[in-house]
């Protein structure tokens, strides 16, 4: 799409020569290295937090649907619509997960905190935020047929989201089975063509969502 002109050799003229004095187009996104610097570190979180290996590509491979994916597609319209919709590929993508100190006041998860920053068209990111807002309203009491561990998944909208950004959405997700409730939270904040997602233990998300978004915002402001 942005390749060289494919016109024949006779179509060129002296007036079509590029102006070497013109500046190169400015990259509208942070570089991958800048994204690295914009993500919270284990030191930012505090003693005992451990950062896991970084994932820098969103990936395109298809995986087998899980029980929760099946339940959401059947009972959560915004999830189904988002997964069926077309969108531009991420221009930059970075996700980092952290494990909490053993004595932290967070329930056990694979990762107690995950931060993802992705950059793509502002229109696509605005749609993602809208899907998030709708999920907290439309996705209720969803039965998940997990083999050997059936449970009910219920979403509700989070309040007190970070004040930085153009728009935000947050969801509290409670999974209840016969033995109790396991809860997680998810927050997304759009900063123009950049989205910051924070997910994991509700306590960890509440504690670190504002610092996570603010650090990315400062990187974007410095770029401009």
N, C-alpha and C positions, 0 to 999 in steps of 0.2 A: 504493500500500500504506500509506503514511504520510500520505495526504491528509486533508482535513477530513472530519468525520463526515457521512455522507450521509443521516442520519435526517430525517424530516419535521420541520416547524417546531413541531408540537405535542409532540414528544418531549422537549424541553428542560425543565429545572426549575431553580429557583434554586440547588439543592444541586449542580448540575452545572457551575456557573460555575467557570472556572479560578481557581486561587489565585495571584494575582499576586505573592505573597511567595515562592513556590516558585522555586528557581533553575532556570534552563534546563538541559536535559540536556547533560552534558559530552560533547564530541566525543571519541570514543575514539582518534582518529587525529591525527597531526601535520598541521598545515596544509601546503599546498603550499610556502609560503614557508619554513616550518621545515624541510621536506625539503631545500630548496635549501641551507640553512645546514648541514645534517647530512652533506652529501656532501663528500668530500675535494676540495680545490682543486688546481690545477696547482702552486701554491706549496707545498702540503703534500707533493707528490710530489718536488719538487726542481727545480733549474735545468734548463731545456730541455724539460720536459714541457709539452704544449699541450692545453688542454681544448677539445673539439669542442662544437657546438651541443647544447643540452639537448633531450631528448625527454620530454614530460610526460604523454603519453597512451599507454596500452598498445595502443589501436587495436583495431578489430574487423573490418577488411577481410580478405578471403580472398585469399591469394596462391597462385600456381601452385606445386605441390610441387617441391622441388629433388631432385637425385640423392641427397643425404645424407638428406633427409627421407624419401624412399622407402626407403632402406636401413635407417634406424632403425625405421620402421614395420614393416618386414619382419623385423628381426632383434633388436630391442630392446624386449621386452615392456613395461617401465615407461614408455618413451617413448610407445608406442602407447596404453597405458592412460591416461596423463596427457592426451594430446591428444584422446582420445575422452570423457573424463570432463567432467561439468558442474561449474562452480565459480562462486562469487560474483564479480561484477565487482570490480576493484580500486577501493578507495575513494580511494586516493592512489597515484600512480605517478611515478617519476622515474628516468631513466637518463642517464648521462653517460659519454662515452668520451674517452680521452686517447691522444695519440701520444707516443712516447718520444723522448728526445734521440737524435741520430744516433749518438752513441758509447756508448749504453746497451748493457748486456750482455743484450739480449733479441732473439729472432729477429724478423724483419719480419712484421708482420700489418697488416691495415687499421687496427686500433686495438690497441695493446699492452695496454691496460687499460680495462675497462668496468665501471662500478659501477651497479647498479640497486637501488633501494629501492621496495618495493611494500607496501601495507597493505590487507589484506582479512581475512576471518575466520581466526582462528587454526587452525581445523580444516582449511581449504583449504591453508593454508601448511604445516601438519604433513604433509599428504599429499604436497605438493611435495618436502619434505625426504626423505620415505620413498622417493619415486620416484628421487631423486638417489642415495640409499644403494644402492638396488637396481641402478641403472645401472652402478655401478662393479663389480658382481659378475656381472650377467646379460648385459651387452652386449660381446661379444668377437668379434674377427676378422670384422667386418661388411664385405662387399664393396660399394663405392660405384661405380656406373657413371657417373662424371663423364665427359661427352663429351671425348675427347682426353686425359683424365688419370684413368684408373681407379686407385683406390687402396683400401687396406684400413684400416678405422677400428677401433681397439681402445680400450676404456675400462678403467680400473683405479681403485680407490678411493684417494683421497688421505688421508694421515694428518696429524697435527699441525695440526688445524683450530683456528680461534680459540676460546679458552676462554670467550668471552662469549656468552650466549644460552641458549635452552632446548634447542636441538638443532641439529645441523649435518650437512652432507654435502658431499663434495668428490670431483671426478672428474678424472683425468688422461686426456686424449684424444690418442692418437697416430695420425696419418694417414700411412701409408707407401705410397709409390709406387715406381716403378722407380729413381728418383734419390735417395731418402732419406726421412727422417721429418720431418714438421712437427707439433709438439706444442702443445697449449693446455691450460689448466686452468680449472676452473669450481668455485666454492664458493658454497654458500648457507647462511646462518645465520638461524634464526628467533628473534626477540625478541618473544614474545607474538603480537600481530596484525601484526607487521612482519617482513618478510624482506629481508635484504641479500644481494645476489648480486654476486660478483666473478669476472670472467672475463678471459681473454687470455693473454699470454705467461706460461708457468709461473714464470719468475723474478719477473715483476712481480706476479703474483697472490700468490706466497709472501711477497714483501716488503711488500705493502700490504693484505693481507686483514685482519689484525688492526687496523691503524689505521682502516680503512674501517668495520669493524663497531663499534669502540669509539666512533667519533665519532657514529654513529647512536644507540648505546646512551646516550651522554651526553645527547643531545637528548631521548630518550624519558624518561630519569630526570628531566630538568629540567621536562618537561611535567607529570609526576606530582607 
